[in-house]
Amino acid sequence: ALRLAGGRSRCEGRVELEQGGSWGTVCDDAWDMADADVVCRQLGCGRAVRVHAGAAFGRGGGPILRDEVGCQGHEEHLWECPAMTEHDCSHKEDAGVVCSEHQEWRLSGGRDGCAGRVEVFFRGTWSTVCDSTWYDTEGRVLCRTLGCGEPLRKLFFHHTLPGRMIYQCESLQPSLAHCRWAYNKSAPCHQSRAVGVVCNGTEP
């Protein structure tokens, strides 16, 4: 089994493998995009957009199961890649990855990180969010995800980034990625504006 831990979604984090019933980590020596691509594809998370060394997602526990991983990038599973099982690493060298299907959010252009235009990082780039299906529930989900409390009001901006995302939340979800969403679908975003929000909290 394989998972990403310590990130903000299941498609970002510290690379962890299960072996013999216990979870362990991968050393960052020689860790690169080809290795990370295999991890992302195996998890159904698209492709790698960033690789991280030096325990960027926190130090893991358990054994260090792989060192000097050398994937070509086409392997179906990380354990098919050549690697050393002996290592001279510690958990401060745990390898991590951000995959393209990871979504993270920010509010930009406001007084702090709790107000401004809604922007989403997805597939390696920042995009705006269409206002056409953005109502109270979507705002509540986002403000809570950012640790910014509850939404006070909705704002409107221009789309100036290359991509557009649309969200529809039927109920209060842990994040917008758990709602229905579509990326660069023209019909629902036609003649939309880029949505913004003011939350009642301040940046934690």
GUDOKE-685790 format. One record per residue (C-alpha): residue number from 1; residue in one letter; x, y, z. Coordinates in pm, 1 decimal, padded with zeros to 6 digits, always signed. Example, Ala and Ser with C-alpha at 12.3 -4.5 7.8 and 13.67 -1.06 7.14 Angstrom:
BEGIN
+-----+---+----------+----------+----------+
|   k | r |        X |        Y |        Z |
+-----+---+----------+----------+----------+
|   1 | a | +01230.0 | -00450.0 | +00780.0 |
|   2 | s | +01367.0 | -00106.0 | +00714.0 |
+-----+---+----------+----------+----------+
END
This chain:
BEGIN
+-----+---+----------+----------+----------+
|   k | r |        X |        Y |        Z |
+-----+---+----------+----------+----------+
|   1 | a | +00000.0 | +00000.0 | +00000.0 |
|   2 | l | +00101.2 | +00360.0 | -00063.8 |
|   3 | r | -00024.1 | +00692.6 | +00073.0 |
|   4 | l | +00063.8 | +01059.6 | +00109.9 |
|   5 | a | +00057.3 | +01194.6 | +00465.5 |
|   6 | g | +00081.5 | +01537.7 | +00627.3 |
|   7 | g | -00056.5 | +01730.1 | +00328.6 |
|   8 | r | -00378.3 | +01925.0 | +00279.4 |
|   9 | s | -00537.3 | +01659.7 | +00056.5 |
|  10 | r | -00483.1 | +01294.4 | -00028.7 |
|  11 | c | -00284.7 | +01407.7 | -00336.0 |
|  12 | e | -00012.6 | +01594.5 | -00145.6 |
|  13 | g | +00224.1 | +01492.8 | +00132.0 |
|  14 | r | +00500.0 | +01273.3 | +00264.2 |
|  15 | v | +00539.6 | +00948.6 | +00069.6 |
|  16 | e | +00462.0 | +00647.8 | +00288.4 |
|  17 | l | +00472.2 | +00276.7 | +00200.9 |
|  18 | e | +00331.0 | -00016.0 | +00395.6 |
|  19 | q | +00556.7 | -00315.4 | +00435.7 |
|  20 | g | +00507.8 | -00606.9 | +00671.2 |
|  21 | g | +00212.7 | -00438.9 | +00841.2 |
|  22 | s | +00387.3 | -00113.0 | +00929.1 |
|  23 | w | +00407.6 | +00219.4 | +00748.1 |
|  24 | g | +00743.3 | +00370.3 | +00660.8 |
|  25 | t | +00891.0 | +00651.7 | +00455.3 |
|  26 | v | +01117.6 | +00712.3 | +00155.1 |
|  27 | c | +01453.8 | +00890.4 | +00177.9 |
|  28 | d | +01491.2 | +01202.6 | -00038.9 |
|  29 | d | +01833.4 | +01101.5 | -00182.0 |
|  30 | a | +01791.1 | +01106.1 | -00563.8 |
|  31 | w | +01415.5 | +01172.3 | -00521.8 |
|  32 | d | +01294.6 | +01342.2 | -00841.9 |
|  33 | m | +00994.7 | +01409.3 | -01069.4 |
|  34 | a | +01008.5 | +01064.8 | -01235.3 |
|  35 | d | +00978.2 | +00896.1 | -00893.5 |
|  36 | a | +00701.5 | +01135.5 | -00789.0 |
|  37 | d | +00510.0 | +01079.5 | -01115.6 |
|  38 | v | +00485.9 | +00708.1 | -01035.7 |
|  39 | v | +00348.1 | +00787.5 | -00688.1 |
|  40 | c | +00088.7 | +01033.1 | -00820.8 |
|  41 | r | -00030.2 | +00798.4 | -01094.1 |
|  42 | q | -00048.6 | +00501.1 | -00857.8 |
|  43 | l | -00273.0 | +00704.0 | -00623.7 |
|  44 | g | -00499.6 | +00830.6 | -00903.2 |
|  45 | c | -00371.8 | +01182.4 | -00838.5 |
|  46 | g | -00257.4 | +01273.1 | -01190.1 |
|  47 | r | +00106.3 | +01368.7 | -01235.9 |
|  48 | a | +00367.5 | +01528.0 | -01012.1 |
|  49 | v | +00384.7 | +01908.2 | -01013.6 |
|  50 | r | +00634.1 | +01955.5 | -00727.0 |
|  51 | v | +00878.5 | +01731.2 | -00543.3 |
|  52 | h | +00981.9 | +01800.9 | -00185.3 |
|  53 | a | +01285.1 | +01690.6 | +00013.9 |
|  54 | g | +01387.7 | +01751.3 | +00373.7 |
|  55 | a | +01063.2 | +01639.4 | +00542.0 |
|  56 | a | +00865.8 | +01933.5 | +00399.3 |
|  57 | f | +00541.2 | +01767.0 | +00519.4 |
|  58 | g | +00679.2 | +01680.0 | +00862.1 |
|  59 | r | +00889.2 | +01387.0 | +00976.3 |
|  60 | g | +00732.7 | +01044.4 | +00944.9 |
|  61 | g | +00770.6 | +00750.9 | +01179.3 |
|  62 | g | +00850.0 | +00387.4 | +01133.5 |
|  63 | p | +01123.0 | +00243.1 | +00913.5 |
|  64 | i | +01279.6 | +00417.8 | +00614.9 |
|  65 | l | +01190.9 | +00164.7 | +00345.8 |
|  66 | r | +01350.4 | +00306.2 | +00030.7 |
|  67 | d | +01660.6 | +00510.1 | -00053.0 |
|  68 | e | +01808.1 | +00622.0 | -00386.9 |
|  69 | v | +01479.4 | +00549.7 | -00568.2 |
|  70 | g | +01539.4 | +00543.0 | -00943.9 |
|  71 | c | +01209.1 | +00525.5 | -01132.6 |
|  72 | q | +01202.1 | +00581.6 | -01507.6 |
|  73 | g | +00855.7 | +00732.5 | -01465.7 |
|  74 | h | +00648.2 | +00469.8 | -01651.7 |
|  75 | e | +00626.3 | +00212.7 | -01368.1 |
|  76 | e | +00280.6 | +00132.6 | -01232.5 |
|  77 | h | +00391.6 | +00098.2 | -00869.4 |
|  78 | l | +00665.0 | +00264.1 | -00666.0 |
|  79 | w | +00796.8 | -00074.3 | -00548.9 |
|  80 | e | +00874.4 | -00173.2 | -00909.9 |
|  81 | c | +01140.4 | +00099.3 | -00923.8 |
|  82 | p | +01502.8 | +00019.0 | -00843.1 |
|  83 | a | +01595.7 | +00138.3 | -00494.0 |
|  84 | m | +01821.6 | +00064.9 | -00199.4 |
|  85 | t | +01663.6 | -00094.3 | +00106.7 |
|  86 | e | +01977.5 | -00016.0 | +00310.6 |
|  87 | h | +02007.2 | +00353.8 | +00388.3 |
|  88 | d | +02201.6 | +00618.1 | +00577.3 |
|  89 | c | +01901.3 | +00850.5 | +00617.6 |
|  90 | s | +01695.1 | +00989.9 | +00903.1 |
|  91 | h | +01334.8 | +01111.4 | +00899.7 |
|  92 | k | +01453.1 | +01467.6 | +00842.5 |
|  93 | e | +01512.5 | +01346.9 | +00483.6 |
|  94 | d | +01160.0 | +01215.5 | +00421.3 |
|  95 | a | +01051.1 | +01262.5 | +00058.2 |
|  96 | g | +00726.9 | +01434.7 | -00042.0 |
|  97 | v | +00524.7 | +01525.7 | -00348.3 |
|  98 | v | +00245.0 | +01754.5 | -00469.9 |
|  99 | c | +00034.2 | +01589.6 | -00741.4 |
| 100 | s | -00168.1 | +01768.1 | -01009.2 |
| 101 | e | -00505.7 | +01660.5 | -00866.6 |
| 102 | h | -00427.7 | +01826.9 | -00532.6 |
| 103 | q | -00630.1 | +02143.3 | -00477.5 |
| 104 | e | -00534.9 | +02426.8 | -00245.7 |
| 105 | w | -00701.9 | +02764.5 | -00205.9 |
| 106 | r | -00614.3 | +03122.5 | -00121.7 |
| 107 | l | -00790.6 | +03457.0 | -00103.3 |
| 108 | s | -00585.5 | +03718.9 | -00281.6 |
| 109 | g | -00591.6 | +04096.3 | -00297.0 |
| 110 | g | -00778.0 | +04149.3 | +00031.6 |
| 111 | r | -00662.0 | +04299.0 | +00360.8 |
| 112 | d | -00527.0 | +03959.8 | +00470.3 |
| 113 | g | -00556.6 | +03591.3 | +00378.4 |
| 114 | c | -00921.7 | +03583.9 | +00489.3 |
| 115 | a | -01058.5 | +03821.5 | +00224.3 |
| 116 | g | -01017.5 | +03860.3 | -00149.3 |
| 117 | r | -01056.3 | +03681.6 | -00480.0 |
| 118 | v | -01092.7 | +03302.9 | -00453.3 |
| 119 | e | -00802.7 | +03129.9 | -00628.9 |
| 120 | v | -00735.4 | +02757.0 | -00655.6 |
| 121 | f | -00405.2 | +02580.0 | -00724.2 |
| 122 | f | -00480.6 | +02279.2 | -00942.7 |
| 123 | r | -00284.7 | +02088.6 | -01207.5 |
| 124 | g | +00020.7 | +02302.7 | -01144.0 |
| 125 | t | -00134.9 | +02646.9 | -01191.3 |
| 126 | w | -00348.8 | +02905.4 | -01009.7 |
| 127 | s | -00703.2 | +02961.4 | -01143.4 |
| 128 | t | -01003.5 | +03175.1 | -01055.7 |
| 129 | v | -01347.4 | +03043.4 | -00953.2 |
| 130 | c | -01670.9 | +03122.7 | -01139.6 |
| 131 | d | -01945.3 | +03300.4 | -00943.9 |
| 132 | s | -02231.4 | +03126.1 | -01128.1 |
| 133 | t | -02284.1 | +02848.4 | -00869.6 |
| 134 | w | -02115.2 | +03015.3 | -00570.8 |
| 135 | y | -02362.4 | +03055.6 | -00285.1 |
| 136 | d | -02352.3 | +03058.2 | +00093.7 |
| 137 | t | -02251.4 | +02691.0 | +00130.5 |
| 138 | e | -01947.6 | +02722.5 | -00096.0 |
| 139 | g | -01836.3 | +03031.1 | +00095.4 |
| 140 | r | -01880.6 | +02857.6 | +00431.4 |
| 141 | v | -01678.2 | +02555.6 | +00317.4 |
| 142 | l | -01392.8 | +02776.9 | +00194.0 |
| 143 | c | -01377.8 | +03010.5 | +00494.0 |
| 144 | r | -01368.9 | +02710.5 | +00730.2 |
| 145 | t | -01103.3 | +02530.2 | +00523.7 |
| 146 | l | -00880.5 | +02839.2 | +00544.1 |
| 147 | g | -00938.4 | +02870.8 | +00920.5 |
| 148 | c | -01111.3 | +03205.4 | +00858.8 |
| 149 | g | -01447.3 | +03151.1 | +01028.8 |
| 150 | e | -01767.4 | +03219.0 | +00833.5 |
| 151 | p | -01837.0 | +03420.4 | +00516.3 |
| 152 | l | -01956.2 | +03778.4 | +00559.3 |
| 153 | r | -02008.3 | +03872.5 | +00198.5 |
| 154 | k | -01945.2 | +03781.6 | -00163.5 |
| 155 | l | -01720.6 | +03989.9 | -00390.7 |
| 156 | f | -01680.6 | +04005.1 | -00768.1 |
| 157 | f | -01360.5 | +04030.5 | -00969.6 |
| 158 | h | -01240.5 | +03976.9 | -01324.8 |
| 159 | h | -01098.8 | +03644.7 | -01444.1 |
| 160 | t | -00730.7 | +03722.9 | -01510.3 |
| 161 | l | -00574.1 | +03378.6 | -01462.0 |
| 162 | p | -00556.0 | +03106.7 | -01730.2 |
| 163 | g | -00794.2 | +02852.1 | -01574.7 |
| 164 | r | -01145.2 | +02859.2 | -01429.5 |
| 165 | m | -01294.3 | +02629.3 | -01168.5 |
| 166 | i | -01655.8 | +02584.3 | -01067.3 |
| 167 | y | -01782.2 | +02434.3 | -00739.2 |
| 168 | q | -02124.0 | +02314.2 | -00624.7 |
| 169 | c | -02158.0 | +02204.9 | -00262.2 |
| 170 | e | -02482.3 | +02033.2 | -00164.2 |
| 171 | s | -02378.9 | +02037.6 | +00201.9 |
| 172 | l | -02097.9 | +02148.1 | +00432.4 |
| 173 | q | -01798.0 | +01943.8 | +00320.6 |
| 174 | p | -01442.0 | +01928.3 | +00466.0 |
| 175 | s | -01314.0 | +02121.1 | +00161.7 |
| 176 | l | -01425.5 | +02240.7 | -00180.9 |
| 177 | a | -01250.3 | +01939.2 | -00336.8 |
| 178 | h | -01514.5 | +01719.7 | -00167.6 |
| 179 | c | -01794.1 | +01909.0 | -00348.2 |
| 180 | r | -01885.7 | +01866.9 | -00714.2 |
| 181 | w | -01638.0 | +02058.2 | -00926.9 |
| 182 | a | -01540.8 | +02109.2 | -01287.6 |
| 183 | y | -01228.7 | +02261.4 | -01436.7 |
| 184 | n | -01228.8 | +02471.7 | -01755.6 |
| 185 | k | -01583.7 | +02373.0 | -01856.0 |
| 186 | s | -01699.2 | +02670.4 | -02058.2 |
| 187 | a | -02078.9 | +02642.6 | -02032.6 |
| 188 | p | -02132.7 | +02696.6 | -01656.0 |
| 189 | c | -01865.1 | +02967.9 | -01651.3 |
| 190 | h | -01990.9 | +03154.0 | -01958.6 |
| 191 | q | -02033.3 | +03525.1 | -01874.5 |
| 192 | s | -01939.3 | +03454.8 | -01512.5 |
| 193 | r | -01729.3 | +03677.5 | -01293.9 |
| 194 | a | -01449.2 | +03560.5 | -01066.4 |
| 195 | v | -01588.8 | +03520.4 | -00718.0 |
| 196 | g | -01437.0 | +03660.4 | -00401.5 |
| 197 | v | -01528.8 | +03631.5 | -00037.5 |
| 198 | v | -01479.9 | +03817.6 | +00288.2 |
| 199 | c | -01467.9 | +03583.4 | +00588.2 |
| 200 | n | -01533.8 | +03709.4 | +00941.5 |
| 201 | g | -01209.8 | +03571.9 | +01083.9 |
| 202 | t | -00853.4 | +03688.7 | +01044.6 |
| 203 | e | -00562.3 | +03490.5 | +00916.2 |
| 204 | p | -00468.9 | +03225.7 | +01176.3 |
+-----+---+----------+----------+----------+
END
